[in-house]
Amino acid sequence: MAIEILSPINKNAGEGRIQYEKKRQHILSSYTNFVEIDLLRQGNSMITLNQNIERDYCILVSPSNQHPQASLYAFKIQDMIPVFTEKLRFKASSLKEKKAVKGWRGNLAISN
């Protein structure tokens, strides 16, 4: 599972964005769950579709079995962060990993 929290370097034009876009494409072409969290109100959007959505923040969720499709959860500053409904498969290899995801707000299916 890859969880990315965007930084200004990722969002603004330049080498940082180019590197992040390559990393993002690599993840989306693999069998890895991808969650991208954008809590920055400034900078260029990473979202490639539905640019006209009115939002302050967004979370992009792409389960590994649905790449390159993804769901976009957009929300305004006064709203609570939405709980997403996708099932993300995660193979926990240890009890420590299972405990690490125990407080996850989304739907996370853990298998042994």
Residue, then its C-alpha position, 0 to 999 in steps of 0.5 A: m500500500a502506498i499512502e502519499i501526502l502531497s507537499p508543495i514540492n509535489k504540487n508546484a511545477g519543477e523537478g519535484r513534481i516531475q519526480y513525484e509524477k514518475k513515482r505516482q505512475h510507477i505505483l499506479s502501474s503496479y499491484t499496489n493500493f494507492v491513496e493520495i491525500d492533498l491537504l494543500r490549498q495552494g499549488n497545482s492540482m494533481i487530479t487529472l479528471n474533473q478539474n471543475i470540482e469545487r473543493d479545498y482538499c481531496i483524497l484519491v483512492s485507487p485499489s490495486n485491482q482497479h488501476p488506473q481507475a480511482s475514486l476522488y473524495a473532495f471536501k471543503i475546509q468546513d467539512m469532515i474528512p470523508v470516509f471512503t468506501e473502497k476495500l483495500r486489500f492488505k496482506a499483513s505479515s506480522l501482528k505489528e502490521k495488523k496493529a498499525v492499520k487498526g485505526w484506519r478510517g477507510n475500509l481495509a481488508i486484512s488477510n494472513 
